[in-house]
């Protein structure tokens, strides 16, 4: 049985709270059950040197976990003097995902950085970060339009992300940490609610994933992202 008696296709309680930062141009606190990620979007006129003068902007992301986001305290990566490979991989995933739905030329020569800080981790931190980051990004571009700096929204598509996995031979949606740590296979799906695929990360832990099992995971992810898409739009209307 799953934690809290959830059905295999049931998600945790999802809350997307927009506008939680007093100073950021866009922000969202994404709660996927016990996983809480604060996403803030900052607009800057500065661009990376290799993009200056090219007539288009840039969207990037940074990701990090607070020292006590997990069961035991972890050392701050700043104190260690470098980011872990996991941190770099996740923030690149977030940035790639967001750029997939942004017209960088329409953004103009400016950069939007979305910081995703994990306040509490209970599985699925990267998927919660991507889902909340899109809401924060939309708020940031709405700010640019309100200020008269953009005539149209450069974010032309919607995306969200969810994790799935196979535990004890059963395909499950939105894994908690205790499920994720013993999964036979796990996957992260970054999808658009209308059916588009942005990125899929899938890994078999001890044996290859049967095609049928992957299809089950994909179907669960599509349903989950459809629900998340509705929650994102409701958050932006709030």
Rosetta blueprint (number, residue, H / E / L):
1 X L
2 X L
3 X H
4 X H
5 X H
6 X L
7 X L
8 X L
9 X L
10 X L
11 X L
12 X L
13 X L
14 X E
15 X E
16 X E
17 X E
18 X E
19 X L
20 X L
21 X L
22 X L
23 X L
24 X L
25 X L
26 X E
27 X E
28 X E
29 X E
30 X E
31 X E
32 X E
33 X L
34 X L
35 X E
36 X E
37 X E
38 X E
39 X E
40 X E
41 X E
42 X E
43 X E
44 X E
45 X L
46 X L
47 X L
48 X L
49 X H
50 X H
51 X H
52 X L
53 X L
54 X L
55 X L
56 X L
57 X L
58 X E
59 X E
60 X E
61 X E
62 X E
63 X E
64 X E
65 X E
66 X L
67 X L
68 X L
69 X L
70 X L
71 X L
72 X L
73 X L
74 X L
75 X L
76 X L
77 X H
78 X H
79 X H
80 X H
81 X L
82 X L
83 X L
84 X L
85 X H
86 X H
87 X H
88 X H
89 X H
90 X H
91 X H
92 X H
93 X H
94 X H
95 X H
96 X H
97 X H
98 X H
99 X H
100 X L
101 X L
102 X E
103 X L
104 X H
105 X H
106 X H
107 X H
108 X L
109 X L
110 X L
111 X E
112 X E
113 X E
114 X E
115 X E
116 X E
117 X E
118 X E
119 X E
120 X E
121 X L
122 X L
123 X L
124 X L
125 X H
126 X H
127 X H
128 X H
129 X H
130 X H
131 X H
132 X H
133 X H
134 X H
135 X H
136 X H
137 X H
138 X H
139 X H
140 X H
141 X H
142 X H
143 X H
144 X H
145 X H
146 X H
147 X L
148 X L
149 X L
150 X L
151 X L
152 X L
153 X L
154 X L
155 X E
156 X L
157 X L
158 X L
159 X L
160 X E
161 X E
162 X E
163 X E
164 X E
165 X E
166 X E
167 X E
168 X L
169 X L
170 X E
171 X E
172 X E
173 X E
174 X L
175 X L
176 X L
177 X H
178 X H
179 X H
180 X H
181 X L
182 X L
183 X L
184 X L
185 X E
186 X E
187 X E
188 X E
189 X E
190 X E
191 X E
192 X L
193 X L
194 X L
195 X L
196 X L
197 X E
198 X E
199 X E
200 X E
201 X E
202 X E
203 X E
204 X E
205 X L
206 X L
207 X L
208 X L
209 X L
210 X L
211 X H
212 X H
213 X H
214 X H
215 X H
216 X H
217 X H
218 X H
219 X H
220 X H
221 X H
222 X H
223 X H
224 X H
225 X H
226 X H
227 X H
228 X H
229 X H
230 X H
231 X H
232 X H
233 X H
234 X H
235 X H
236 X H
237 X H
238 X L
